[in-house]
Protein backbone atom coordinates (compact mmCIF):
# COMPACT_ATOMS: atom_id res chain seq x y z
CA UNK A 1 0.00 0.00 0.00
CA UNK A 2 1.45 3.37 -0.88
CA UNK A 3 1.38 6.51 1.31
CA UNK A 4 -1.57 8.02 -0.51
CA UNK A 5 -3.69 4.89 -0.03
CA UNK A 6 -2.84 4.79 3.68
CA UNK A 7 -3.73 8.49 4.02
CA UNK A 8 -7.07 8.03 2.23
CA UNK A 9 -7.86 4.98 4.36
CA UNK A 10 -6.99 6.77 7.62
CA UNK A 11 -8.92 9.86 6.52
CA UNK A 12 -11.98 7.71 5.94
CA UNK A 13 -11.66 6.12 9.38
CA UNK A 14 -11.28 9.50 11.10
CA UNK A 15 -14.23 10.94 9.17
CA UNK A 16 -16.32 7.93 10.13
CA UNK A 17 -15.42 8.34 13.81
CA UNK A 18 -16.25 12.06 13.73
CA UNK A 19 -19.54 11.27 11.99
CA UNK A 20 -20.39 8.63 14.61
CA UNK A 21 -19.53 11.05 17.43
CA UNK A 22 -21.80 13.68 15.91
CA UNK A 23 -24.65 11.18 15.64
CA UNK A 24 -24.08 10.05 19.25
CA UNK A 25 -24.18 13.63 20.53
CA UNK A 26 -27.27 14.41 18.50
CA UNK A 27 -29.00 11.32 19.92
CA UNK A 28 -28.68 12.63 23.49
CA UNK A 29 -31.79 14.71 24.15
CA UNK A 30 -31.47 18.18 25.64
CA UNK A 31 -33.59 18.56 28.79
CA UNK A 32 -34.40 22.22 28.14
CA UNK A 33 -35.63 21.36 24.66
CA UNK A 34 -37.75 18.49 26.00
CA UNK A 35 -39.21 20.89 28.59
CA UNK A 36 -40.01 23.56 25.99
CA UNK A 37 -41.62 21.05 23.65
CA UNK A 38 -43.63 19.05 26.20
CA UNK A 39 -43.96 20.83 29.54
CA UNK A 40 -43.81 24.59 29.08
CA UNK A 41 -47.41 24.86 27.92
CA UNK A 42 -48.47 24.17 31.54
CA UNK A 43 -45.35 24.88 33.63
CA UNK A 44 -43.44 28.13 33.90
CA UNK A 45 -39.89 27.94 35.20
CA UNK A 46 -40.40 30.62 37.85
CA UNK A 47 -43.54 32.03 39.46
CA UNK A 48 -46.16 33.07 38.66
CA UNK A 49 -47.66 29.73 37.68
CA UNK A 50 -49.40 28.96 34.41
CA UNK A 51 -51.86 26.07 34.73
CA UNK A 52 -49.41 23.94 36.75
CA UNK A 53 -46.85 24.70 39.45
CA UNK A 54 -43.65 26.51 38.46
CA UNK A 55 -40.54 24.38 38.06
CA UNK A 56 -38.04 26.22 40.31
CA UNK A 57 -40.02 25.90 43.56
CA UNK A 58 -40.73 22.23 42.76
CA UNK A 59 -37.04 21.62 42.08
CA UNK A 60 -36.28 23.16 45.49
CA UNK A 61 -38.63 20.62 47.07
CA UNK A 62 -36.85 17.80 45.26
CA UNK A 63 -33.54 19.04 46.67
CA UNK A 64 -35.02 19.02 50.17
CA UNK A 65 -36.50 15.56 49.83
CA UNK A 66 -33.74 13.66 48.03
CA UNK A 67 -30.10 13.34 49.04
CA UNK A 68 -28.75 12.93 45.51
CA UNK A 69 -29.56 13.99 41.99
CA UNK A 70 -29.84 10.32 40.99
CA UNK A 71 -32.59 9.74 43.59
CA UNK A 72 -34.49 12.86 42.57
CA UNK A 73 -34.23 12.10 38.86
CA UNK A 74 -35.40 8.50 39.39
CA UNK A 75 -38.40 9.68 41.40
CA UNK A 76 -39.37 12.33 38.88
CA UNK A 77 -39.04 9.94 35.93
CA UNK A 78 -41.34 7.44 37.68
CA UNK A 79 -43.81 10.21 38.55
CA UNK A 80 -43.87 11.55 34.98
CA UNK A 81 -44.58 8.05 33.63
CA UNK A 82 -47.36 7.39 36.15
CA UNK A 83 -48.41 10.39 38.23
CA UNK A 84 -49.74 9.37 41.63
CA UNK A 85 -51.08 11.69 44.32
CA UNK A 86 -49.55 9.50 47.04
CA UNK A 87 -46.07 9.83 45.49
CA UNK A 88 -46.33 13.54 44.78
CA UNK A 89 -43.57 15.76 46.11
CA UNK A 90 -46.12 18.58 46.55
CA UNK A 91 -49.64 17.42 47.46
CA UNK A 92 -50.74 21.08 47.77
CA UNK A 93 -49.94 21.57 44.08
CA UNK A 94 -52.24 18.69 43.21
CA UNK A 95 -54.98 20.23 45.33
CA UNK A 96 -54.55 23.54 43.50
CA UNK A 97 -53.82 22.37 39.95
CA UNK A 98 -54.97 18.74 39.82
CA UNK A 99 -52.91 15.65 39.04
CA UNK A 100 -50.93 16.00 35.85
CA UNK A 101 -51.40 13.46 33.04
CA UNK A 102 -48.80 10.78 32.37
CA UNK A 103 -46.07 11.88 29.98
CA UNK A 104 -45.48 9.37 27.18
CA UNK A 105 -41.86 10.05 26.23
CA UNK A 106 -38.92 7.73 25.68
CA UNK A 107 -36.82 7.11 28.81
CA UNK A 108 -33.92 9.10 27.35
CA UNK A 109 -36.11 12.20 27.05
CA UNK A 110 -37.66 11.66 30.48
CA UNK A 111 -34.17 11.38 31.98
CA UNK A 112 -32.98 14.49 30.14
CA UNK A 113 -35.90 16.62 31.33
CA UNK A 114 -35.69 15.21 34.88
CA UNK A 115 -31.96 16.03 35.05
CA UNK A 116 -32.63 19.49 33.64
CA UNK A 117 -35.45 19.93 36.19
CA UNK A 118 -33.11 19.04 39.09
CA UNK A 119 -30.77 21.83 37.99
CA UNK A 120 -33.57 24.43 38.10
CA UNK A 121 -33.51 24.67 41.88
CA UNK A 122 -33.31 28.35 42.81
CA UNK A 123 -32.48 29.67 46.29
CA UNK A 124 -34.40 32.86 45.45
CA UNK A 125 -37.55 30.94 46.30
CA UNK A 126 -36.31 30.54 49.87
CA UNK A 127 -35.46 27.66 52.15
CA UNK A 128 -39.10 26.55 52.07
CA UNK A 129 -38.79 25.63 48.42
CA UNK A 130 -41.89 27.57 47.45
CA UNK A 131 -43.97 26.49 50.45
CA UNK A 132 -44.66 30.10 51.40
CA UNK A 133 -47.71 31.92 50.21
CA UNK A 134 -45.87 34.29 47.86
CA UNK A 135 -46.00 32.42 44.57
CA UNK A 136 -49.38 30.82 45.26
CA UNK A 137 -51.15 34.14 45.71
CA UNK A 138 -49.92 35.83 42.53
ABEGO torsion letter per residue (X at the ends): XBAAAAAAAAAAAAAAAAAAAAAAAAABBBAAAAAAAAAAAABBABOBBBABBBAAAAAAAAAAABABAAAAAAAAAAAAABBBAAABABAAAAAAAEBBBBBBBBAAAAAAAAAAAAAABBAAAEAAGGABAAAAAX
